[in-house]
Amino acid sequence: MRLSGRNLKCVRGGREVFSGLDFSASSGEVIAVTGPNGSGKTSLLRVIAGLLVPAEGAIALEGGEAELSLPEQAHYLGHRDALKPALSVLENLSFWREFLGGKPEDAKQCLAAVALDHAAHLPAAYLSAGQRRRPVGRTPALGAAAGLAARRADVSAGCGRSGVVCRIDARSSRRRRDHHGRDPHAARTRITPPADGRRPMSALAALIRRDIKIALRVGGGALIGVLFFLTVTVLMPFAVGPDLALLSRLGPAILWLGALLASLLTLDRLFMADHDDGSLDLIVMSRTPLELACAAKALAHWLAAGLPLIVATPVLGLLLNLDGAATLAVALTLLAGTPALTFTGMIGAALAVTLHRGGLLLAVLVLPLSIPVLIFGVAASQAAISGPLSFGTPFSILCALSLVSFVIGPFAAAASLRHGLD
């Protein structure tokens, strides 16, 4: 296996970081790059890992798997540790084992290898800075066979200089072909299954389980939306007054508006948390298509934050003088329409992930896209309660909006993330 770069040039923010860079390394060799801060060491690693696109030049990997791009055969260990504080050390490593396609026993073996088996069930937030780096160094051992490990390291701290290390590992491949002429950073929109064909689905299931677990454990997660929904519903009768007929007529609109605003509360954390701790880099580089990973994260968000709103609707409908049939009709429209709010909001969350004050931008982007869902959701609820319009027409349009957002949302979010990381 041989990794080489020719005439590489990196430009970030309109500034040339480095240019005319050549390197080459074969199996078993290590490249150590040293230099002062801002000289482009991390940028070089991100270029090799496929997280940045070089302005000029090309990178080639010879002797790897022909079906996989270079990032899919690499492991990138940057400044951030990709550990979730709300999960235990073992849960964090077990997730990456499932997502990267390792063996069931690998996680515990890796913890024992770095002398952290005694802290396996402690939350990762309790680890010291040095302890947090130990399981990160074992992440490449958890994945499927990979040929390249790139990491940040302090290689000459005594001189005030830091460096990066790139190692080429001579692991066996099913096929070895020349990768010249192939773009190693091309966007991946297909699944390359392993021999058993089940790895992509197990990776997505692991991602869904992890996000739901974090949402239930972290403050401001799943229950904050229900509390906001409850607050809006309880305060509205005080604002409308004691007119029960008016309250009953406005009830569906109040419930839908509360659900819309509640769904926005946690959307900004859909990708931001993964970006802040470095998990997003590993997800982008993985063999699981980014579009499917985005869809899995949106589904987990809806299960954790959207579904509780639907469950709470029958109870909150009583506060708005809605009878049982009317409340169930509103709950049905929310069941059909809230996925559209989540998958549409996912696009705004992806656009705002690398921007400062992205939460403000998220509201500006998402609210206009959510207006059609709100209109047809309220229309379907009113048609089911009082008529005279047919319930089927607005409800069918509402379902169509959810299906369209389910198809377009993951692709738009994945494109936004790739552009944002670059």
N, C-alpha and C positions, 0 to 999 in steps of 0.2 A: 504494500500500500504506500502511495506517495502523494503528498499534498504540496501543491506549488502555487505561488502567486506571481503574476508578472505585471509590472508597470502599474501597480495599484495607486490610486489617488482617492483621497477621502475629503469631501467638502461638507462642513456642517455649519448651518446658519450663515451661509455665504462666506465662510472663512475656510481657507485651505488648511487642513490639519496635517496631511503628509501627501507626498506625491513621489512617483518613480520608485516605488518600493517593490523589491523582488525578494522572494524567499522560497525555500524548498526543504522538505523534510520527508524522510522515509520511515518505514516501520521501525519502532523502537527508539526513534530519535526524539529529542526535546529541543524546542526553540525557546530561549529566554530573551525577552525584549525588555530593556531597561531604559529609563529616561525620566526627566522631570515631569511634574504634573502638567497636564495640558499638551503633552507631546504626541498624543494619539494612540497610546497603548491599548486602552479599552476600546477605542474606535476600531482599531485593527482587529481585535477579538470579535467585535460585533459584526464586522464585515465578513470575517471567516465563518462565523456562525449563521450568516444569512439574515441578521437583524438589521443591517445597514446595507445599502446598495452602493458599491464604489462608483465614483464619478468617472473613473477610467480604469482600464485593466480588467483582468479576469483571474478567477481562482479555479483550479482544476484538481480533482481527486481521482487518482488512478488506482485501480485494484479494489474499489469498493463494490457495493451492490448496484448494478446498472438500473434497477427499478426505483432506486431511492435518490433523492437529491442530497447535496452535501449537508444541509442543516439536519436532515433526518438521520444522518449517520454521525452526528456530533453531539457532544455534551458541553454546555456553556455554564460556567460557574463565575458569576460576576460579583459585584460589591454586595448585592443583597442575597439573603439566604433562602428565600422561597419557603419559609416556614410560617404556618399560621399560628399565632399566639393562642387562639382559643382551642386548638387541637393539641393532643398529647404528642410527645416526640414519636411514639410508635405509630400513631394515627397519621402524622405527617409523612413519615417514611413509607407506611403501608399504602397511602394514596399514590405516591410517586411510583411505588412498585407496580401497582395496578395500572396506572396511567401509562407508564413507560414499558410495561409488558414483562416485568421480572417474575421470578419464581416466588411461590407463597412463603417460603422460609427465608428469603433474602433479607427482609427488613430486620428481623431480630439478629441475624448473623452480622449485619452491618453495624448495628448498635453495639454488639459485643466487641466488634473489632476496634471501635473507637472508645471503648470503656464508658459507654453511656447506657448499658443495659439496666443499671440501677435506677435510671431516670426515665425509663421507657413510658411509664404511665403518668408522668408529670406534664402539665401544660408546657408548651414550648416557650411561653412567656417567662417561665421561671428559670430558664437557662441563662448562664452568663454569656457575654459576647463570644468568648473563646469556645464555650460548649456549643453554641449555635452553629459555629463553623464546622464542627466535627461531622454531624450527619450530612451536611451539605457536600463535604468531600467524598462521601460514600454514595451520592446520588447516581453517578455514572454506573456503579456496580449493580444498580437496581433495574436498569433498563435492558432492552434487547441488545444484541451485539452491536457495538458502535466502534468506529475506528478512530475518532478524534475527541480529545478532551482538551478544552481551552479554559483557562482560569486566570483570575487576578491573584497576585501574590506579592508580598513584600520580600523581594529577593536581595535587597541591599539597603536595608533601613538605616544602617549606620552612616551611610553617605547621603541620607535624605532623599534617596531615589527609590521609586517603586517600579515593579515590573510585571510582566505577564508571562505565562508559561503555556506553551502549546505542545501537546504530546500526541504522537501518532502511535496507535496501538495495533499490533498485528494480530487482530482477531480474525477467525476464519469467516469467509463469506460464501454464500451459496454460488454466486457467480462473480467473476472478476473481469471487468472490462474497462477499456479506456473511457474516461468521462470527458475527454476533450470535445469541444463543440456543444456541450450541454450546459445550459444556464443553471448553476447550482442553487441560485436564489429564486427560481421560478415559483410563482404561487401554486400551491397544491390544492386542487379541487377534486382529487380522487382519493380513494382509499386503497392502500396497498396492504392487504391482509397478510398475516403470517400463515404458517402452514395449517393451523387449526381454524383460521378464518374468524375467530371470535374476539381477537384482541381489540379492534376498534370499538365494538359494542361494550366490552368490559371497561375500556378506558372512559367512555362516555358515562357509563353507570357509576364509575368511581367519582367522576367529576360532579355528577348530580348529587350523590350521597354526601360528598364533602361540602358542597355549597349549602345544602339543606342543614347539615349538622352545624355549620358555622352560623347560619342565620338564626337557628334556635338557641345557640349558646351566647352569642354576642349581644350586648345591650344595644337597643336601637335596631334590632333585626326584624324578625317576622312579626312580633306582637306590636311594634310601634305603629304599624299601619292600621291594625285593628283598633288601637287606642285612639288614633286620630279619627278614624271612621266613626267611632263611638262619640267622640267629642263633637264632631260636626252635626251628627244626628240629634244629640241631646240639646245642643244650643239652638238649633234651628226653630223648634217650637216656641222658644222664648222670643225670637226675632219676628216670627210670623204672627204670633198672637193666639188668642183662644178660639179662633175660627177653625173648627174641626173639618168642615167641608173643604176649606182652602188648603189646610194641611194635608188632607188626604189627596187632593188634586196635585199638590206639589211633591208628594212623597217620592214617587219614582225618580223625579229629577234631582231631589236632594240626595237620595241614595246613590245615584249614578255620579253626581258631582263629588260626593264624599269619596267614593271608590276611585275616581280618577285622580284626585289630589293625593289620596293615601298611597296610590301606586307610584307616585313620583318621589315619595320620601326616601326610598332606599335604592332607587335606580342609579344614583350617582356612584354607589359602591359596587355596581355590577362588575365592572372591570377595574375600577380604581384601586381596590385593595390588592388585586393580583399584580397590578402594575407597580404599586408601591413596594411590595415585598419581593419582586423578581419572579413570581410564578408565571406571569404572562409571557416572559421570554421563553421559558421552557415549554409552555403550551403552544406557542407559535412554532417552535422548532420541532415539536413532536411529530410522529408519523400519523397522528390523528388529524384530519383536515380541520383547519381553523374554523371553517363554516359550521361543521358539526359541533365543534367545541363551543362556539357561540350559541348555537341552538340549545345545547345541553345546559349551559349556564342560564339562559333565559327560561327554560323549562323549570329549572330548580328555583329560580326567583319567583316564578308564578306559583309553584307549589308551596313555597314558604311564605310569600307575601300576598298573593292574589287569592288563593283558595280559602284562607281564613276569612277574608272579607265576604266571600259568598256564604260561608257557613254562618257568619254573624248576621247576615241580612234578614232572615226570618225573625230574629229577636228584635233587631233595631226597627223593623217595619212596624212593630206594635207601638213604638213611640211616635210614629207619624200617622196613626189612625188608619193603618192599612189592614184589611182583613187577610185571612190566611191565603186565599187564592191570589190576591193581588201581590202579596209578599213573595209567594212562590214564583209568580210570573217575573218579578223583578230579579229574583235570584237566578232564574233560568237565563235571562238576558245577560246578566253579569257573567254567568258561566260561559256564555258564547262570546262575550265581548272583551272581557279582561285579558285574554291571551293577546288580543290585538294591541292593547295598551302596553303590555310587556314587550312584545317583539318590536313594536314601533319605537318604544322608549329605548330599547337596546341600541338602536342606531345612534340616538343622541348621546347615550352613555359612552359608546365607542368613540364618537367624535370629541367628546369632552375629556377623555381619559388622560391626554397628555397636555391639557391646557390648564393654566392657573384659573382659579375661580370657575371651574367647569360646571359647578352646580347651577350657577346663574344661566350659563349657556344652555344647559340641559333643559331647563324649563322653557326657554325661548324656542328651542328646536322641537321639543316634544309636544307642547300644548297645541300648536296649530295642526299637527298630524293627528292629534287625538280628537279633534272636534267632530269629524264624521262619525267616529265610534260613539261619541256622546249623543249626537243627534239621533242616530238610528237605534241606539240602546234605549233612550227615553221614549222614542216613538213606538218601539215594539212593546215597551212596558205599558204605555198609555193605551195602545190598541188592545192589549190583553185585558186591561182593567175596565175601560169604559167605551172602547170603540171610538168612532164608527169605522175606522180603518181596519183592514184585515191584519191580523197578527203575523201572518206568514210572510208578507212582503218585506217589512222592515227587519224582521228576524232573519230572513234569508240573506239580506244585504249585510247584516251584522256578522253572520257566519262567514260570508265571503270576505269581508274585511280581515277577519282573523286568519283565514287561510292565505290570503295574499301577503299579510305581514309575516306569516310563518315561513313563506317561501322567500320573500325579498329581504326580510330583516337580517338573517344570518349572513347572507352574501354582502349586504351593505355594511354590516358591522365588521366583518372580517376585512373588507377592503379598507375601512377606516382605521382599523387597528394596525394593519401593515403600513399604511401611510404615516400614521402617528408615531410608530416605533422608529421609522426611518427619519 
